Amino acid sequence: MMTSLPIVSLDQVTHEATTSGAWSDSATWKQGSIPSSGARVYIPQGVTVQIENRIRERLKTVRIDGKLSFNPALNTELLVDTLVTTASGELEIGTKQTPIQASVTARVIIIDDGAIDRSWDTELISRGLILMGKTTLFGHAKTGFESVASFPRAGDTTLNLKTIPTGWEVGDSIVIAGTDPIDPSSDETAIITAIDGMQIVIDAPLTRGHVAPKSDLEVHVANLTRNIQITSENPTIDRRGHVMVMHNNNASINYASFNKLGRVDKTKIMDDLEFTDLDPKIAPTLLGGTNVRGRYSLHFHKGGTNKNSSPAVVHGSVVTDDPGWGFVNHSSHVNFSNNVTHNIVGAAYYTEAGDEIGSFINNIAIRTVNPNDPLKSLDELDPDSREHRQDYGFQGDGFWFHGPNVTVTGNIVSGASGHAYIWWPEGLLEKANDGSTIKIFHDTANVPNGNLIGPDGTKMQIFDVPIGKFENNQAYSTTRGIQVFYLHTDFFGDGVHLEDGIPYPSPSYYGQLRSTISSSTLWNIEETAVDIPYVNRITLNNLRLVGYGGANTVGVDAAHFQNLTGIQLVNLNIENFETAMQVTTTGEVTIDGGTYSDNKTDIQYITPTEDD
């Protein structure tokens, strides 16, 4: 288990708050000594310190056992290498009742005074915010994104939106989603120079069109500016900061931006751990590298997955420019809504281990692009090509689901060098506290009819867990659209269950098991819009797939060797692909309704080999 307390141990403290009050008031501090540059600050339990201005001292650490707040009516700023809240501690930057006022900003700048000292921080967890207590961030409310009323064209300096956005202001940074089927980096950024209701004037003419192939399809504009700002002083990857909500879900983060954070470089393989033969009985090998997992822009780390617990909330917030992942749920209970990502390398939204619960509702991911384009390389074409390091989500994916049991509705992906939405339902291997390897399973308590496997608390394989909910989502300008691997697969037989020593699901559980992907629209997908290798017991329902007429494009690929049982293709509307649908001849596939137009081939029946 990662721990941050040694790096803020009390024997290192140089400045201690003894009385509740303003940071800049000497009466707040022991012996009247206001923290100076290089200070290691301690706010003990029962003491509240408020920041009321821009603090210019460059602090080494701040440990909060009490409370640190930011005055919501004043411009505030904190320069710090590492800030830690303990279980009793609290960080408050605005509240729902008193948000950070629209006319001011609250900033935390994670500073760089040199490379991280590994003799002090052996796990490279410092240089960031590590939040083990209550966290509340509430900035000025803004609409995250809007759809346009008319498609933007090259040369335009005005954008017409369908509705009036809330909180958008002159000077805000915005991004216009890209639509090019073969260029996932076709978005454009701009600055708002004038606003008149639904009309936005930008600072420079657009250099390209942002046009959909059908007039009723949607193109989006997202706002990247928030007045709570967490950022790195130095954008060099190994000198950046990160934010981790650790071992608790007591967090409410609203209308905040996280910019130039994250130290996991997904253009390279991680070099901290190796899992020999993927065998959970063998301890991981410690590699000692610096590209270590777990350092992302906003990472909920092992907060717990009790379905009856209160979830963490992330709403209306923004992650920009992360070389790894953006918003991450790792073995936690988190609801993400109305958030924006832009310019992420690995994956924008992520469930990391397989046991996660919560939701992703009305979020947008724009330009999730790995510049190495691994999906088109021989070495890293497969999403599991780095599995010996348990290093996934590196191809440039809008949403990656190791844990399928989350609600996913109303989301949008524009521009992904990998997949718009990808499921890899396999329990992650992790390093345990004692140095051994553990494998993550799901709890039957969190699964509909999980009692057919065993009572609450019974472990189950992740690929036996149904998708929580997936409907009313969109994707465009991505290399691949929806990709589902191994879900409800029979590929492993009962071997994995026996090997892991957990119950093999009963026939009654399998008899009712089904996942559904429904009521979603994908267009201008470069290769395959929906692909379901090694998947059974799945329904694709009421999907609209609009191609661009490219060679080798496929609407739905259900022609894999392990597509054996319960494949239902219902009311699929597929147009302008080279092949609308590929279907196996050796499995149980039902095609019910649907329309096909302007495809070279509507339905192609294939007898797959073991390699398919």
N, C-alpha and C positions, 0 to 999 in steps of 0.2 A: 504494500500500500504506500502510495506517495504520501509524504508528510512534509508540511511546510514549517512546522514549529521550530525545528532546530535553527533555521535561518533567522528566526525572530525570537530566540531564547532571551529570557529576561536578564541574563548575565551580560548581554551585549548592549543593553539600553543605555543611551546617553542623555535622553530627555524624557521626562515623565510628566503627564498631566495629573495634577492633584485636585483641581477644582473645575467644575463645569464652567465653560465660558468660551470666549472667542479665541481662536488660534493665535491671533496677533496680540492678545492681551497677556502681558507678563504675569499677571495674577493667576492665570490658568496653570502655570508651569511650576514645577518644583524649583525652589530657589530663584524664581522669577526669570528662568532662562528659556527664552523662546528658541525653538529648534533652529539650528544653523545648518548650512550646507554640510552634507555628510552625516547628519544626525540619524540615530536609530531611536525612533519615537515609540513611546508606549502610552496608550490610553487605557487605564485599568477599568475593570467592571464598576459600574455605578457612576462613571464620569462621562459627560457628553461634551465634545469639543465641536465648535462650528467654525467652518471656513467662511470668511466674509470678504475676501479680496483675492487678488492673484498673488499667491505666495511664490516668491522668487528663489527661496532657498531650495537647493537640490538635495533631497532627502534620500538616504540609503534605504531605510526600512521604516514602515509604520505598522505597528501591531495594535489591533483594536480588540480589547476585551470588553470595552464599554461601547461608546457610540461616536461616530464621526459623521457630521452632517454638513451640507453646503447651503448657504443662505440662498433661497430661491429668488430673491429680488435683486441680487447683485452679481456682477461678473466675478466668477471665482475660478481658481486654477490651482492644481496641486502637481508639483514635479517630484516624482518618486520612482525609485527603482523597483521596490517590492512592497506591496501593501497586503496585509493578512488580517482577516477577521477570524477570530476563534469562534467556538460554538456560542459563546455568550455575547459576542461582538455584533455590531450593527453598522452598516454603511448606508447612509440615506442621502440621495441626491434628488431632491424633489419628492413629493408624494401626490397621490391622486387629489387630495384636498388642496395642496399648495404646490403645484408643479413649478418647475423652473420657468420663470416668466419669459414670454416671447422675446422681450427686448434684451435679454442677457444670455450669456453662455456659462455653462459649468464644464470645466475641462479637467481631465486627469491625463497628464503626459507621462508616459513611462520612459524614463530617461536612460541614457547610455553614457556611463562614465568608464567604459572599457569592457572587455570581454568578461563573461561570467566566470567567477573564480570557482573552479570545481573542487578546490580543497574546502571551500566554505559551503558550496551547494553541489553535492555529488550527483544529484538527480536532475539538475538543470531545471528546477521548478520555479526558481526566482525570476526576477524581471517580469513582473506582472501583478495582477490582482488575484489573490487566492482567497476565496470568500466562503468560509465555513459557518458563518452566522447569517442573520437576517440581512437581506439586500433589497433595497428599494430605490429604483431610479424612475423618475417620472418627468419627462421633458414636455415642451410645448407640443400639443397634438398636431399631427400632420397626416393627411391622406398619403398612404405609401405609394400608390400608383393609380393611374387612370388609363382607360382606353381612349383612343383618338376617334373623333367623329369623321375625319377624313384622313386618308393615308398621307403621311408626309412624303414630299418629293425633294429631290436634289434641288438646292437653291432656295428652299423655303426658309423663312425666318420667323414664321408664325405657326404655332401648333394649335389645332382646334380639338378640344377634349369633349367627351360625351356628357360629362357632369362637372360641376364646379368643385375643385379640390379644396379641402380644408387645410388651412395653415400654410399654403404655398406663398412664398414671398419673393420679391425682387432680390436678386443675389443668390438665390438657392441654386445648387447644382442639380441637374436632372440628367437622365439617360433615356434616349429613345431606343427602344428594343430593335435589334436587327432582325431581318427577315430572309436573308440570303440562304438558300438551302445548302450551299457548299462553303459558306464562310460564317462560322459561329462567332466571329469577332466583328460582325457587321453593324453593331450598335454604334451610337454616337452620343457623346456627352456635350452638354451646353450649360450656359448660365442664363437664368431668367432675368430679362431686363425690363419687362412690363407684364402686367396681368390685367385682363379685363374679363371678369367672369370665367367663361370656359376657354378664352383665348389667351395663349401664352406667347409672348415675344421673346426670342432668344438672341444671344449675343453675336452669332455668326451664322451664315447660311449653311444648311445641311449639305454634305458632300455626296450623299447617295440617297436613293429612295428607300422607304420603309413600307413596302406595299405587300399586301396579301393577295393570293391568287383568286380569291372570291370576295365580293364586296361585304358579305356579312361576317367575315372573319375579323378577329380583333388584333390590333397592334397596340402596344402599351408604352406609356411614359412613366418612369419612376422618379421619385424625389429622393436625393441622397443626403440632404442636409438635415441635421438635427441639432438642437442646442444643448444637449448633453453629449460630450465628445470624449471618447477614450481613444488615445492614439499613441503611437510610438514616436519617440524623438528621432530615432535612426531607423530608416526603412530597410537597411541591410538585414537579410533574413535572420542570421544568427545573432543579431543584436536587438531584435524586436521584443516587444512585450506580448503578453497573452492574458486572457481572462478565464479563470476557472471557478465555477461554483461547485464546491467540493463537499461531498458527503452530506448534502442536505438539499431539499427542494424549496427552501423558504426564501424564494426570490421572486420579485415582481419588477420586470425591466420593461419600461415603456418609453418610446420615442427617444432612444439613445442611438448614437452612432459609434461603431467600432472600426477604426480605420488604420490600415497598415500594421495590423497585428498578426500574430501567428509565426511560430518558428519551425513548423513542420514543412519541409520542402518536398512537395509531391512530384516535382520533376525528377527527384532522385529516390532511390529505395531507402527506407529507414534503416538505421545502422545501430540500433540499441539492443535488440533482442533477436535471437534466431530460435525457431522451434523445430528441433530435429525430428524428421519423419512425421511431423504433425501429430506426435504421440503425446497425449496429456500425461502419460506416466513418466515422461522424460522432462527434467527441468530445462527451462530455456537457457541458451547460451548467452552470456552477457558480452556484447560486442564493444561497448565502451565508446560508441560514436556520439556525435553531437546532433544528428538528425533524429531526435527522439519523439516518440508518440505523445499525444496529449497536450500539445501547446497550440491552441487554436484561438480564434477571435472571441468566441463565446461558447464555452464548453461546460456542460453540466455533467460532472464526474461522479458517478456512483452515488446518486442521491437517494436511491431506493425506488422500488417498483410496486409498492402497495397500492392496489387500485382504490382503496378507501382513503388514501392520503390526499392532502391538498397538493395539486400540481404547482410546479413553478410556472410562471407566465412570462412570455417574451412577446411584446406587442408593439407594432409600429416602429420597429427598430431597423438598423441598417448595418450590414457588414460589407466593407469594401476592401479590395486589395489584400487578399490572404493567399499565401502560396500553398496552403493546405486545405482545410475545411472552414466553413463559415459558422453556421449554427449547428451545434452538436449535442445530441442526447445520448449519453453513455450510461446505460443501466440506471436511468432516472425516469421520473414522471413529469413531463414538460408539455405545455401547450404553447405552440408557436403560431402567431396570427398576424397578418397584415405587415409582414416584414419584407425587407428588400435585401438582395445581395447583388454585388456587381464586381466583376473581375476577380473571381476565385479560381484557383488552379485545379484543386483536387475534386471537391464536391461542395456544393453550397449548403445543403441541408442533409443531416446525417443521423441515422441511428446506428450506434457503433458495435454493440456486442451481441444483440439478438433478443434481449429480455425487456427492451424498452416499452413503455406505454405513454400515451398522451396523444397529441394531435399536431398536424400541420394544416392550417386553414387560411386560405386567401393570402398566400405568400407568393413572391415572385423572385426568380433567379435569372439574372441577365449576365451573359458572358461568363460561363464557367468553362474555362479553356486551359488545357495543359499545352503549352507551346511546343512540346515534343511530339504531340499528336500520337499517344501510345496506341489508340484504337486502330490505327492504320500501320502499326509496326509489327514485324514478325515476332519480336521478343515480348511485347507487352500487349498483344491483341486481346488475350484472355484476362478478364477481371481478376483472376486468381493467380496471375503469373508471379506475384510477389508473396504468395501465401506462406512460404517458409519463414517469412518475417511477420506474418499476419498483417500485411500492409495492403490495404484495399482502398478503393475510392480515390484513384489517382488519374483516371482517364479524362476527367472533366465532366462530371455528372451533376445535373441539377439537384436530384434527390437520390440518395443511396439509402436503402433499407436493409441493414443486417437484421433488424427487428421489424417484422411485418405487422405487428399488432398495434398499429397506430392509425388514427383517422386522418385521411389525406383528401381534402376537398377544396375546390376553388383555387388551386394553385396554378402558376404559370411558369414555364421555362422557355426562355428565348436565348439561343446561342449556347450550345454545349458541344464540346469536341468529343465527348463520350455519349452518354445517354441522358435523356430528359429525366426518366424515372427508372431506377433499376433496383431489383430485389435480389439479395444474396442471403437467403435464410439459413445460415449456418452458424452455430454457436462459436463465438470467437475464443481463441486460446489466449490466455493472459498469464502474466507472472503474478503468483500469489505472494502474500506477505512473507512467507517462509522461503521464498525463492523457487518453489515448485511451480508446475504448470496447472492451471485450472481451465476447464471448459465451461462456457456459459450455456445454461439451459433456460427455458421459459417455465413459468409457474402456472400450473393448471388453473389456479384461482383466477387468473387474468384472461382466460380463454372461454368462449361460449362452449358449454357442454364439456368442459375440461374434466368434470367429475366422471365422465365415461372412461377416462384414463386412470384417474386416481383422485383422492381427496385434495383439497387446497394444500399447496405446498409441495405437491408431487412434481418432480422435474419431467420436462418433456422436450423432445428435439425441436429445434426452431423450425425445421421444414414441415413439421406437423401442425404448426400454428397458422391459422387463416389470416389473410390480410384483414386488418381492422375495418377499413372502409376506404374505397377509392372511387370518387366520382366527381364530375364537373371540373376536371382539370384540363389544362391546355399545354401544348408544346409546339414550338416552331423554331426553325433554323437550328436544328440539332443533327448530329451525325446519325444517331439512332434515337428512337422515341421511347417506347416502353419495352423493357427487357426484364423477364422474370426467369430466374434460374432455380431449378431443384425444388420448387414449391410443391409440396404434397407428392414428392417423387416416390416411385417404387424402385428407383435405381439401386439403392443401398440394401433393399430387402429388409430383413430384421437385423442385419449384421451390425450396424452402427448402434442400434438400441442395446443389443447384447454386449457389445464391446464397452459401452458406457455404463452398463448396469442399470438401465432405467426401463420402465415398462414399455412394452411394445403396444401401441394403441389397439384397442379392441375393434372387432368388426363393426360394432355399433358406433364407435367414434368415426371410423373411416366412412361408414355409411352416410353420415350427415356432414362430413367435412367438405367444404367448398369455399373457394375464394372468388370474388367477383370484381372485375374492373369495368366500370360503366360510365356512360354519359359524359364522355370526354372527347376532346377534339385535338387532333394532331395534324399539322400541315407543314409543307416544305421540309420534310425529313429527308436527309441525304440518302440514307440506305434503307433500312427496314423500320417501319413505323411501330409494329408490335411483334415481338419475338418471344416464344415461350419454351426454350429448350429444357428438357428433363422435368416438365411440369405436367401434373395431372389434376383432375377435380377443380377445374377453373372455368369460369364463365366470362367471356368477353361480350358485353352487352351495350348496344346503342352507342357504338363508337363511330365518330366521323373522322375519316382519314382522307386528306387531300394531298395528292402528290404534286410534283412539279414536272413530271414527264421524263425524268432522268432514266438512263440505262441502268438495269439491274436493281431498280427500286422495287420493294415488296411492301404491300400493305400489312398483311398478317402472315407470319411464318409459324405454322402449326404442323410442320412436317419433320419433326425430329424423332429419332429412334425411340426415345422414352416418352413420347406423347401417346400414352397407352389407354388411359382411363378418364372418362368424364370430361372431355373437351367440348364445351358448348360455345358456339359462335352465333350470337343472336343479334339480329337487326344491325348488322354492320354496314355502314355506308362508305364505300371505298371508290375513289376516283383518281384517274390520271397517274397510275403506277404502271410499271412494266408488267408486274404480276400483282393482281389484287390480293390473292390469297393462295398460299401453298399449304396443302393438307396431306397428312400421312394416310397411306392406305392400310396401315397395319394396326392402327389404334382406333379407339372409340371416339368418333367425332360427330357432333350434331351441328348442322347448319340450319338455322331457323330464320327465314326472312332476310332482309338486307337489300341493298341496291349496289350495283356496280356500273360505273360509267367511265368511258374514255380510258380504259385500261387495255393494254395489248393482249393480256390474258386475264380472264376473270378468276377462274379457279384452276389451279394446277395440282393434280394428284401425284404424289411422290411416294415411292417405296424407299424409306430411308435405310441407310446402313448404320452400323454402330458408331461411325464417325460423325453422323449428322445430329 
